[in-house]
Amino acid sequence: MSTEALKRDAAQYLMQTYTRQPLSIVRGSGTKVYDLEGREYLDFVGGIAVNVLGHGHPDLVQAIQRQAAQLIHTSNLYYTEPQVKLAQMLVDHSFADKVFFCNSGAEANEAAIKLARRYSHDKYGAGRYEIVTMKNSFHGRTFATLTATGQAKVQKDYEPLLQGFSYVAFNHFEELERAVTDKTAAVLLEPIQGEGGVHVADREYLKQVRDLCTKKDVLLMFDEIQTGMGRTGTLFAYEQFGVQPDIMTLAKGLGGGVPIGACLATDSVAKAFSPGSHASTFGGNPLACAAGLAVCRALLEGHVLDHGRQMGEYFAKGLSDCKARHRVVKEVRGLGLLQGMEVAMEAKTVVSECLARGVLINGAGEHVLRFVPPLIITQLDIDRLLDTLGEIFSTQAV
């Protein structure tokens, strides 16, 4: 089937919730993907920060194959070894004591929101349920998480939204301090706003937020769905800021491409969930957890995390050098292998020009390019992207 035929059938049979690139990907290997016609593309999208081990990583493939042949699903009415082992792996390498598994980032944030409200209700009663989130944030597409998301374009036409959410400017502590009241149960934020344009939290700001939450006995929740699993150079981004949350959510890179989400919490918070208070039929199934274990082991024991950290530093310098050479580049911001570049032209134009040159990138806003490649990316790959951007920017007069 040709790409045009796929396009036609997609228009007929799929709900039109995505603006897709004119590309049909049929296979991947390492940092490359290949289309129906056999053309090769360098992948700096990585399934939107999902394919942390790249495509076809042998450890991940073998783990999935072994588990699929043994047991794909049973239910959470029984114990399974992969689920318990993955939970232990995450607890052993984080602030958390307990883990709840689900299927996506939105579900992980739903669990976090429910856990925060239930914890606060158990401790303070019914009047303390509000959650403060950040403007320009992104937390998912369910009703609770799109309400938590501080972007009007995500919420448009879904009103009335759920009650109990308020929004403040990111990196503005005084505004947050005013917003936290005796009705506040939790503060939810991303250490780096990825979908919102790659904006990094200030270290001092996060420390102030942590101190405020501790003082007011308000839970601090970090959405690390995009920043977690080695994306920023450490297993979790919070490690680089020296600030620990009470609840943290994960997804994207956790399964290396297999859908899985997780909500992590300290013991004192996690015990607010009891049997029947929250659940997920597919959450933490053996196949997804086997994939998650393979990813964790590759990051922590196979030197992928160290390599990703080195490549993140190399990439950030390369993007800064690109900015110095081209006036069309307004700002470079990010951490590790989550990098953003603000440009004085339409991001979608750069995305299309890169695609024509065999490089996949995507935008996070009208004028921001977002780069979230696999953590196995090489200097050669990075140099190719930078050369491609240089070619495109050289044609622009600003």
N, C-alpha and C positions, 0 to 999 in steps of 0.2 A: 504493500500500500504506500502511496506517495504522501508527502507532507500535505499537499493540497487536498488529497482525498481525506486524510485524517482531520484536517481543518474543517472540511465540509461536514463530516459525520459528527465532529464535536459540536458544531453549531446546531445540528439537528437533535442530538441526544443528551448533551450536557447542559446543566444550568449555567448561564453565562456569568459566573462570579469572578472570573479572572480575565485580565488582558494579557494574552499569551504572546510570546515571541514566535516568529515564523520558523520554528525549529522543532523537529521531532527527534528526541533522544532515544536511542535504542540500546546503548550499552556504555559502560564506563570502565576505565582502568586507571588507577592512581589519581592523578590530578587532571585527567583528560576524559572527555565524553565524546561520543560519536553519533552522528545523525543517520537517518535512513539511507542517505546517499553515500555514507562512509566518510564524510568530512569530519575532521578532528577539531575539537574546541578545548581551549584551556579554561578550566572551571574555577572562577573566583567568586561563585555564588554558593557552591557546596550545599545545594538543597536548602538554601537560606540558613547557613550556619549549622547544618545538620551533619553532613558527611565529614566528620572530624578526621576520620582515618582514610578519607578519599574513597575511591570506588574500587570495589572488589578486593579489599584488604584480606589477605589469606586467613588471618586469625579470626576475623569477624565472619567470613564466609564459612569457615570450618565449624565455628561455634553454632551458627544458625543451622547448618546441615545436620550436625550431630543431634542438636536438640529437636529439630523437626522430625527426625527419624525415631526419636525416643518418646517425646510428649510435647505437643504444641499447646494444648489448653486443657485445663480441668475445671477450676473455679477456685474462688477464695474460701470455699467451704472446707478446703483441705490444705495441708502444708505442701510446699514444693521447695526443693533445695535451691534452685537458681534464685528464687525470690529472696529467701533468707540470706543467701550469700551476697547478693547485690546490696541488700539493705545494710549488711554488716560492712561491706566495702565502703559505702557512702558514709556511714556513721564513723568508721575508723579514720576517715580522711576529712572530716568536717567538724563543725561545732555541734552538730545535731546528735540526738540520742535515739530518735525514732523516725521511721520513713513510712509514708503512705504512697502506694504506686497507683498510677492511672495511665491514661493513653496519650495525653497531649499537654502542651503548655497551658492552654485555656483551662483544662480540667485540673491541672496542678494549682492554678491560681484560684479556681473555684473552691478547691479543698482548703487552701490557705485562708480564704475569706470566711468560709464556714467555720473553720477551726478557730479563727480569731474571734468571731462573734460568739461562738459557743463558750470559749474560754472566758470571755468577758462577762457573758450572761451568768455563768456559774459562779464567778467571783463577785460581780457587782450588781447583778440583777438586770432587768429588761431595758433599762434606759441608756445603757452604754454600748452602742452598736455601730457607731459611725466609723468610716475608714477614710483617711485622708490620702489622696494620691496626687501625682504630679501632672501638671499641664504638659502636653506633648508626649505623654507616656503611651505605652501600648501593652495591654495585658491579655488580649484575647477577643474572641468573637461571640462567646456565650452572653446571655443577658447580664449576668453579674460582671463579667470581665470587660464587656464593651462599656458598661457603665463606669467601671473603674478606670478605663482608658481615658486619658485627658485630651482627646481629640474629637472635635465636633463632627468631622467628616466620617468618623467610624460610627458615631451615634445617630447620624442623620436618618430620619424617617422611622426610627425604632421607638420613638416616644409613645407612652410615658416610660421613662427609665426607672430602674429600681431606686428606692430611697436609701439614704444612709451613706452617700458618697459626697466628698467635697474635694476641690482641686486647688493646688497652690503652685506657684512657679518653682521649677527645678533649680536647685542651688541657691535658693533664697531662704535662709534660715528664719529670719524675722517673720516672714509671711507664714511659714509653717508653724512657728511658735504661737502666733495669734490664732491659727486654725485649730489647734489642739485644745479641746475643751473637756469638761467632765462627761461628755457624751462620746468621746473618742475611744474606740477599741484598739485601733491599729493605724500605723503609717505604712503604706506600700509604695515601694519605689524600685526602679532599676538602677544598679550602679552605673550602667551606661545605657542611655536611651538609644536603642538600636534603630527600631522602626521610626522613631521620632527624629532621626537625622544624625545619629551618632554623637551624642552629647555626653561627656564624661562628668561624673559627680566630682566635686572638689573634695579632697581628703578631709580638710577641716570641717566642711559642711556635714559630711557623713558622721564625723565624730560628735558634732553638735547635736545632730539628729538622734544618735544613739544615747547621748546623755539626757536629752529631753525625754525620750521614751522611757528611759530607766527612772527618771525623776517622777514622771506622771503615771508610771505603771501602765504604759501603752505599749503594745507589741510592735516591734520593728520587723517588717517583712521585706525581704529582698527577692525580687523577681530576677532570677539568674537563668532564665530560659535561654536567652541568647548569649549571655556572658559566661555561663558555666561550662564545665567539661573542657578546660584548657584553652578556651578561646582567647583569653587575655594574657596568657603566659603562666598562670597558676591554675590549679584545678578549678577553683572558684574565684571570681573577681574580688569578693569581700576580703580575701587574704591579703591583697595588695593595699587595701585601705586601712587595715588594722582595726576593722570594725566588724563585730559579729552580730548577726540578726538573731531573732527568736524563731523565725520561720523563714525558710528559703524554698523556692520552687525551681525545678529543673525540667527540661524536656530536650528538644532539638538534638544536640550532640550526644545525649545520654545513650541512645540506642544505635548511633552511627548510621541511621537510616530506617531502623525498625521503630515504629511508633511506640513511645513510652514517655510518661511523665512521672514526676515525683514531687511530693511535698515533704520537706524535712523540718523537724522541730525539736526543741529541747524537751526533756521529759516532763517538766512542769506544765508545759503548754500542751503537749501531745496527749496527756491523759484526759483532756477535755473530750476527746473522741472515745466513745465506748461502742461495743457491738451494736450495730444497727443505726448508729448516728451518721455514718457516711459509708459509701461503698462504690465499687466499680467492678462490673462483671469481668471485663478483660484486663483490668489493671494488674500489672505485675505477673502476667502469664509467663509460663516457663520459656517460651520462645523469645519474648522481648527481654526478659531478665538475663537469659544466656547471652544475648547480644550486648546488653549493658555491661555484663561482666567482662566480655571480650574487650569492649571499649576501655573500661577502667584499667584493665591489666595492661593494655597497649600504652595507655597514657602514663601510668605510674611505674610499670616495670619494663616497658619496651622502649623508653627514651623518646617517645613521641612528644611528650610534654616539654622536655628540654629542647627538642628540635623546634617545636612551635614557638617557644619563647625567643629563641635565636632568630628565627625567621620574622617574628613580629618586630623585633628591633631593626632588622635589616629593611623590612618593608616600610616602617615608619620613616626611617631616614630617606629612603628612596622617594617617598611621596613628598616629603619636605623639600627635597632637592628639586622635584618636579614643580612644586609651587614657586620656588625661587626663579625658575626658568620661564614660567608661563604666567602672564598676568591674568589669564582667564581663571586661574585657580585662586580662590579667595581665602580658603582656610583648609587646613588638614587637622583632623582630630580623631582620637581613638586610643585604643590600648591593645597591644598584642596584635592578633590577627582579626581584630574587629576595628576596621579603619574606615573613616569617612572623609570625603573630599567635597567641599562646597565650591561650586563653579558658577561663573557668570554666563551660563547658557543652560538650556534645558537638559536635565539629566537624561531624559529618554533619548535625546539625540546622541549623546555619548554612548549610551547603552547599545543603540543600533549600530553606531560606527564600530564599536568594539566587536559586536557580533559579526559584522561583515568581514572583520579581520581575524576571526576565529578565537575570540576571547569573550567569555561570559562574565558580565558584571550586572549589578542591578542598582536601582535608585532607591533612596529613602527620603522622599520628598521631591519637589519640583526641581531643586538645584543641588541635591546632594547625591553623590555616588557612594555606594556602600560596598566594601570588599570583605567577604567572609569566606576565604578559601579553606580547603582542607588543611589540617595542621601539618601534613606531610609535604606541603608546598616547598619548592626548592628555590634557591637564589636564581637559577636560570629561568624558572617560571615567573618569578617576580620581575626580573629584568625584562622579560618579554612583555609583561603587562605595562611596565613603565615606559618602554619604547613605544608601545601601541598608543598609550595616552599622549605621549609626546608628539607623535605624528598627528593625532587628532587636534590637539591644542595648538599646534603650530599653524594651523589653517584659520585660527580664530583671531579676529582683530577686536581688541577691547579698548 
